[in-house]
Amino acid sequence: MSDIAVHTRGSGPIERIYSTLRRVPTIVLWFIVIVWSLPSLSVFINSWRTRDAQRSRSWWTTKPDEFTLDNYESIFNSTTSGGLSNSLLNSMAISLPATIIPISIAAFAAYGFAWIDFKGRKGLFIAVVSLLAIPLQVALIPLLQLYVNGAHLTLPWLDKTITIIPDFNLVNTTTAVWLTHTGFAMPFAIFLLHNYISSLPRDVFEAARIDGADHFTIFWRLVLPLSVPVLAAFAIFQFLWTWNDYLIANTMAGTNPDAIPTTILIANLAGDFGMNEHLLPAAAFVQAFVPLVVFFSLQRYFVRGILAGSVKG
Amino acid sequence: MGDTVGKVVETLITIVIAVSASAAVWLIANLIVAQGRNHWTRFATLRLGIGGLLFGIILSGNRIISGSGSIEVATERNGDTSWVTTGSWSERLIAWIWFPLIAMLAFAAVGALMSMRDSRSERTLIGAVGLAVVAGVGGALVREQFRPEVDAAALAIAVVVVAGLGAAIATLRRRDTISGALTGAAIGWVIGAWGAPELGAGSSVWSTIALAIPGAIIGVRAARPNVPDEAGRDRMDRRSRAFIFLGPALLFVTTNLVVPALRTLYLSLFDRNSEEYVGLDNYRTIFTNPKSWDTSTWRDMFTSQLMWVGLALLVLFVILGIRGKRRTGRVIELGSASSGPLLGAVVLIGFAVFTTVRGTIVNNLWWVLVVTLFSTSLGLAIAVLADGLKGERIAKSIIFMPMAVSLVGASVIWRFMYIARDSAKTQTGVFNSLWVALGRLSTGDGLPTLIIGAIVTIIFGLLLVNIARNLARGEPARAAAPAVFAILVGWFLLRYWRITGTGVGGHRIKDDGTIVAQPINFIQDPPFNNFWLMIVLVWIQTGFAMVILSAAIRAVPTELIEAAKVDGATDSQVFWRVTLPQIGTTIGVVVTAIIVLVMKVFDIVKVMTNGNFGTEVLANNMFREAFSFGDTGIGAALAMLIFISVVPIMFLNIRRMQRES
């Protein structure tokens, strides 16, 4: 476009057309923005339209009398698919522990790696961070088996089997899902928090040590309050990641209608073509509501979390 | 409604229990370690209590103690006894935890009694008798099927060997040799008494003895004077703290990542039920399966229009490159004139290849090409266009917003863009509406048809004028881009006007001459349905690329740009020669991040087609094989394949991150 914009000297009719073309970058940008918002807009508008309207007329030709609240009412009341309110709760029951527990565990570990002196610290840290390279698909099959059967080790030579982890019958519960998320979050969380915590000024720690504070006190009184920004960035990233996750939830709890989060409910709804298709826009919008609120209210932290999270495996 | 409230309460209670229980365990561990510095005897007592807890957990978790471990019904099947767990989760928890708790309290009680005595012989006596009794009671409770028939010779050998080993290790580490020997003897006793013989043949007397004796040995060991000096306590404190701070994370990493990943590797070498070792057969199956790699129609790529247009663009790029070389001395010159043809050539030739060679792995590569190229270049274009513009923040927010939506949600959203309805009905999807409307326009003869045609003809004319002016100025390189556009627009016009063509857009002329709408079935028509699925991810990832790249563009020093402008560089020259080289590293970051993400793409394919209609990708194939068809071997091998394809890129990423921090 800038090729065209360069030649604007002179004042003939063609030159005048070119000078309008100067605005082309702006026009192109706003054209892209409109194209980008069309998909969301179409679903948002469709979510308020009656079933017949959705099926027979396009959403941009909608008439006022086609609007209805029925779709939202039915997705919250519907008993056919377990209901959206149930799966919203499941999403919460997954996302909250899957955010709080990893963040605390990773904070301990990041502090340990940064400020407790012990042999093999550096090697261990590199080993943990290298685990970022593991795509989660690699761990799914054995993890599912673990939740179904527990872990048993057959001792060589003695021919005895020891139970290392008993089967808690976790499969198809929300617990299995957030436990999985907790493990997968660990390398990234430790890496992110360690970067921040290890860059805190050394003097603060030494002064506290001289005052007789032990590691626990330093961690609790000094490190946690100082690390709030990075904790917030990670919390937002992890919350959205777990809220929007489909693969792990589908593997660990996909077959139990009482334990499925919203993503699975919507995928199932999309799977049975026909009857409930008109509820899909409303369900999709409700599912996206929580992340969108986070997005618009905490955009700065959100961006920071997403950028940092781009390295996650 | 009552149901929902109950569910909310239950959910909250579960969360609170899970979080506070973990927090409590961690805090208690810290408290116990904190005793070590100033109250050694108290610490020793608590440590013994933890030993008791572990002792209980091992016995209870293995269902060795009767009435503990789980509530189950034994069922005989094919001669094997298997347990079917019953009871609510709270009942199961209690069944699991009662024995460890009692064991912990009993051990701690013995430890407390010991710490009240100053005389070492008294402590030894209390420790030996106390722990022997406690452990012996545990032994008496052992289920019938676990009671060992002790073989004295094996027992003696195990005790002597392991005790010797313990003593040797302790000596080498400059610790108390006798303590090491005692610990070794206790471990050896357990191995000899429980590991070596056949279980289930012995009596309760044997099982009692088999636990009481090691209990006594541990009691004697605990009574030995092992209060360390100040430095020793410091070291001990540091080590325990490191363990407490890192322990939970390492536990999760081990159980959820390391062990499962290794086990996946192991499973990938076995058959579908993980019973028979098959070597690399699963990998061979994947690579020889025409579904993952079908080259039977590869010759078609040379008859594909995409290929020829792509090659033409490539030739154009080479010509422009040679001209550029003459001017600037560089072989490949990035610039608006030549990188357009290059980008077009890569996309078109790629499409020609990926639409004729088909399969799961090919699809993954196609995804990588499209999503990476489109997201990055679009993200870069938007970042450049929006830079410093009015309304920049709003525009960027809207482009970035899809990042917040789940991939499932995005798939659902795009399904509504792609809807194809019967040709007789109104199209409700945006794409098909436009497509069918275009068809109606170009085959109609009303005023709108004329107007649209006229507008496009004017654009064509302007492009021709532009080409002519550039040629007249002696700048043929500048004429290349408009020429490519002019060819495209001219081709469109040729087909658009009824006099010269058969019309464009979604329409079909029936045999009787009537014209009917012909929508595209975006999701089901192979092979281009793949491309329409990729667009969903492009829609999401463009925002990601844009945010990173626009931050990088901001970070380019303004002096550089000012200097270039003073030297008379045009805006486009500034971009290609100054900005782009400066943000090269960041582009690399974006590209690698997107490639890693795309190799694992799953949700979109699963929700939109479930891999049908020729859209299968590795991750969805893995899910299907492993969890729908129950073929663990192939599933694991596919997972390893994803892993192997991502590892090099991830390591580049991690190396870069470590350099940065």
Interface residues (C-beta under 8 A of the other chain):
Chain A: S2 D3 I4 A5 V6 H7 I14 I17 P25 T26 V28 L29 W30 I32 V33 W36 S37 L38 P39 S40 S42 V43 N46 Q54 R55 S56 R57 S58 W59 S85 N86 L89 N90 M92 A93 L96 P97 I100 I101 P102 S104 I105 A106 F108 A109 Y111 G112 F113 I116 D117 F118 R121 L124 V128 V129 S130 L131 L132 A133 I134 P135 L136 Q137 V138 A139 L140 I141 P142 L143 L144 L146 A151 L155 L158 K160 I162 T163 I164 I165 P166 D167 F168 N169 T174 T175 L179 T180 T182 G183 F184 M186 P187 I190 F191 N195 D214 H215 F216 F219 L240 W243 N244 D245 Y246 L247 N250 T251 G254 T263 I264 I266 A267 A270 G271 L280 P281 A283 A284 Q287 A288 P291 L292 V294 F295 F296 Q299 F302 V303 I306 L307 S310 V311 G313
Chain B: T4 K7 V8 T11 T14 I15 A18 V19 S22 A23 W26 N30 A34 G61 N62 R63 G69 S70 T85 R92 W96 I191 W194 G195 A196 L199 D237 R238 R239 R241 A242 I244 F245 L246 P248 A249 L250 F252 V253 T255 N256 L257 V258 V259 P260 A261 R263 T264 L267 S336 A337 L378 I382 L385 A386 L389 G391 I394 A395 S397 I398 I399 F400 M401 P402 M403 A404 V405 S406 L407 V408 G409 A410 S411 V412 I413 W414 R415 F416 M417 K425 T426 Q427 T428 G429 V430 S433 L462 V465 N466 R469 R478 A481 P482 W539 T542 F544 V547 I548 T570 D571 S572 F575 V589 A593 V596 M599 K600 F602 D603 K606 V607 N610 A619 M622 F623 A626 F627 T632 G635 A636 L638 A639 M640 I642 F643 V646 V647 M650 F651 N653 I654 M657 Q658 S661
